């Protein structure tokens, strides 16, 4: 069995709406490790409109680095075979390439891949525009939780288009388990059946109902779509991202 890798989660304590203290952060790291997750990229939210100015961003990033150091200390002491990295879940904005190149927000694990989120109602025109902008700069967008965007759920043919441009597509592990009926369930099922999904992540926010667990979604996909695709979603592709290897 291969290790599981999680590239989208909010485990760092007191930086965003994820873990609210160190105890919860540690509890989430314990849950992840016991679930078979051996590499994690923390992705605190980066929403540029929430910052007053550049100094505010600098302080936010310093705080993230300090909390990351304490997570690293805990992991090194308790789980020597676990690796952790830093990134951001970046809310799309016009200036996103500038935010990345100036270090205001982070790529996934210092690679050229960036986790980008949109609003549920963002029109396709804006999604494509941002994706193209990022790609033109030589960076690779990983679109967070594609199952949330009505532009995609209402027109799944857009998934192929986005991948054709060079974007990678991510679905939350919880969504794989949660949706059984209806439009979103059909959207997820078809995306998986047609192998249009690139990675599955936890998007964990706490140690309860939104905890960092990948194995259940992994096992469901393994049974339904086979080992090769399951391994690609949970290990091969996220591992390539961490190592900054080109996928297409
Ligand atoms: Fe998230």
Boltz pocket constraint, residues with backbone or C-beta under 6 A from the ligand:
constraints:
  - pocket:
      binder: B
      contacts: [[A, 8], [A, 9], [A, 10], [A, 43], [A, 89], [A, 203]]
      max_distance: 6.0
